[in-house]
Amino acid sequence: MSDRINVSASPHVRSRMSTSKIMFMVIISLIPATAYGIYQFGFNSALLVAVCIASCVATEFFYEKIMRLPVTIGDLSAILTGLLLALNLPPDATWWMGIIGSVFAILVVKMLFGGLGQNFMNPALAGRCFLLICFTARMNSFSYDGVTTATPLANLKAGSPVNLMDMFIGRIPGTIGEVSVVALLLGAIFLIIFGIIDFRIPCAYLVSFILFMGLFAGNGWNTTYLSAELCGGGLMLGAFFMATDYVTSPITRKGRVLFGICCGLLTGLFRVFSSSPEGVSYAIIISNLLVPLIEKITFPKCFGKGGEI
């Protein structure tokens, strides 16, 4: 009997698809948003993408070399972290901000907690939040066509009108990867079709967010306002590409729905009641911290210990 049983510690393989292939597919899905961001904002945005990716890969490589650990940059997770971090930066951010955010994301959030699979929050979002705390003014300065201007979310919060079609296409100021909703949706559809992400998290996220905004934002069920809130900021980027992170989201189906609801409610709470018009990054990170509790509540019980027959 002992020859037949292979006991190993978690995490266990749940798919035939390898980690590197999953990361590669997510990177491919982000190409439309990345290409549009570079086209829209120019050379500095391309530089930020390159710097963030190179810094993340280098940080992981040198840490593992120094600590005499197996080098894991071949799983492409560091490349994906760098890309996501860059897409969450304003196009006018400096290259050294990209390096600082990348080192924090990989070294502090990922490697010091044991590497891929052990990090307790999304590294790219943690890097962005770290930069928001350290360089608040720079991280909240956005320009379009060479002119520094308010984002559509800031205009919405101030009660000013916005152009919904421009928000959908991406002719607006914002971070490099968040501005074009159509580009993000193309990538999201790609991931859902190939089964890379579970639709439960983004669906629960977006539905709960809309319900919260309809009830508490003060504009009722105004479809133009709600559509603008959906298209504005990093909501689409966060819902489809960061909240669905395998490591920092629940593994149970009910848990994923509950996790998405937490993200949606927190995003609505920050957008309506805080001084900032945005709140996606902090909402997802706080929800990441709640994942152990969510899984404890939603994990099925064994037969004989309260579980069903």
N, C-alpha and C positions, 0 to 999 in steps of 0.2 A: 504493500500500500504506500509506503513512504517513497518508493521510486516514482509513483504516479503523481504525487502532489508537489507542486512547485509553489512555495510560499515566498512572497516578496513584499517589500514595503511599498506603500502608495507614493506617488500617483501611478495608476495602472493604465495601460493602453486601452482606449475606448474606441479607437478608429483605426482603420487600415492606412489612413493617410498619415504620413510622417510630419513631424514638427516643421521641418524645413519646407515641405510642400505647402503646408497651411500658411506659413509666413509668406512664401512666394506668391500664393494666390491673393493674399490680402494686399501685398505690395502692388501686384498687377491691378487690383481693383482701385487703387488710389492714384493710378497714372492719370486718369482724366482730370481729377481735381488738382493734382500737382501741375500738370501741363497747363491747365487754364490759369492757375495762380501765377505761374512763371510768365505766361503770355500777358496777363493783366498787369502785373506789377514790375516786371523787368528783371534786370541782371541781379540785383541784390537778393531777390527772392530765390533765384537759382543758386546763388552763393550760399545762402542760409541752408538750403536743402543739402547741398554738398558738404558743408561744414558740420552740420548736425549728424549726418550719417557717418562721416569719417570719424568724428569725435566719439560717437557711441561705440563704433567698432573698435577703435583704438583703445578706449578705456577698458572695454571688456577683455581685449586681447592682452594688454599689459598687466591688468590685475591678475588674470589667470596665470600668466607667465611668472609674475613675482611670487604668487602664492603656490606655484608648482601644481596647478590644477589643469585638467584637460581643457584644451582650447575649444570653445563652443561657438565661435563666431560663424561656423558653417551652418548653424541652424537658422540663420537669417533674422533672428529675433532682434539683434542689436540694430540691424539695418532698418527694420520696421519701426523700432522705437525712435531712431533718429529722424525718419521720415515723418512720423506722426508729430514729433515735437516741432519740427520745422513748419509743418502745416498749421500748427497752433500759434505761430509767432507772427507779429505784425511785419509787413514787408520791409519796413524801414528799420527793423531791429539790427543791431550791429553783430558782426561775425563772432565777437568774443562773448556776447550774450548766448549765442548758440552753443559755444563750447562749454560755458558754465552750466547751462541747463542740461546738456548732454552728459557731462561728468556726474552731475547730481543724480540724474535719472538712472544711469547705469551703475555707478559705484555705490551710491547710498541706498537707493530704493531697490535695486535688483541684486547686485553681487554681494553686498554685505548681509543680505538676508538669505543667501544660499544659491542665488542664480535663478534661472528660468524655472518657474513652477513654485518658487518659494516666496516671491515678492507679494506683499499684502495689498498693494495698490498699483494702479496702472503707472508704469515708470514715466511715460511721455507726459501724462497729465501732471504727475508729481513735479517733473521738471518745469513745466509751464507755471504751475502754482508757485514754485520756488522763485522763478523769475518775476512773477507778479508781485510777490512780497518784497523782493530785493530792488526791483527797478519798476515801480508802479507807474511812473509817468511815461517811461519809454514803452512799456507794454500796453499802455492804453492810448497811445498816439497812433492814429491811422491816417493814411493819405490816399487820395485817388486822383489820378492825372496830375500828380505833383503838388496837390493842394491838400493840406491837413484839414480834415473835416470830421464831423460827427458820424458815427455809424448809424444805420437805420434803427437799431435797437435803442440807441440813445435818443433819437428823434421820436420814436414811439413812446418812450418813457416821458419825454417832455411834452407829448401831445401834438407833435408836428406830423404832417402827412408824409408818407413814404410811397415809393413806386414799387408795387408788388412784382411787376414783370422784371424790373432791374434786379430785384433781390433774387428772383428765381434763376435768372440767367447768370448773374454775377457781376453786374456793372455797378458795384458798390464798394466802399471801403470796408476793410475787415482783415482778418488774418489770412495768410496765404492760401490755406486749404478750405476755408469755410464759406467763401463768398458764393460759389456756384452750386446751387442746390441741384440743378440738373446733372452736373458732373458727379456729384456725390451719389445721387440716386442711381446713376448708371453703374457705379461701382458696387452699390448695395445690392442691386438686382443680380449682378454677377455673383456675389458671394452667396446669396440666397439660393440661386439656381444650382450652384455647385455644392450646396450643403455645408459651406464653411461656417456660417453663422446661423444661430437659431432665431427665427423671426419673432419669438415670444418676447425677447428683451426689448428690441426697438419698438414693437407694437405696443407693449404695455407702457413703455416710456412715453411715446408720443400721445397715446390716448389719455393717460393720466395727466399729462401736462396740459392738454387741451381742456380737459374737464376742470382742472384747477384754475386756468386762466379765464375760462368762461364764468366761473363762479366768483372769483376774487379779484380779477384785474380791473374791474370797474367799467368795462366796456360791453358787458353782457356777452351775447353769442354773436357778436359782429363778425361775420365771416372774413371780411377783409383784414380786420385787426388780428384775428386768430391765425390766418394764413401768413401774415407778416411775421408774427411771433414764431411760427414754425420755420419760416425761411431765414429768419435772422439769427445772427450769432453762430455759435458752434453746435447748435442743437442736432442737425443732421449728421455732422461729422462725429459728434459724441455718441449719438444713439446707435449708429450702424457700425462704427469702426473702433470705438473705445469702450463703451459699456459692454460690448459683446466679447471683450478679451477673455480667453479661455481660463487664464490663471486667476483673475480677480472677479469672476462672476460665478454664481452658483451652478452646481452640476445637475440639480433636480429641476424638473419642468415647472413645478409649482414655485420653486425658489427663484427661477428666472423671471417668472411673471411678477412675483413680489419685489424682486430686485429692480425690475423696470419701473414698477409703480413708485418705489422709493426715489429713483432717479428723477422721474417726472414731477413728483410732488415737491422735491427739494429744488429742482430747477425753477418751477413756478414760484415757490416761496422766495427764492433769491431775487428773481426778476421783479416780483411785485412789491416786496416789502423791504428790500435792501437798497442802498444808495446806488449800487451798480446795476446797469441794465442787463448784465449777463450773469450766468451762474452755473453753466454746464459743467465746467471743470471741477468746481468744489462739490457739486451735487454727486457726480460720479465717484469722486474720491471718498466722500463720506459714506456713500452706499457700498463701496469696496470694503470699508471697515466693518460694515454690518453683515457682510457675507457669512461669517461663521455663525452668527445668530440666526440668519435666514435659513441656512442649511440645517441647523439644529432643529428648527421648527418644522421644516418641510421634508426632512429626510425620512423615508418610509421605515416603519418599525418592523423588526423581525417577527415572524410567526411565533407565537408563544409569549411575546413581550408587548402585546397590545396591537400587533399587526393583524390585518384581515386574512382570512383563509384564501 
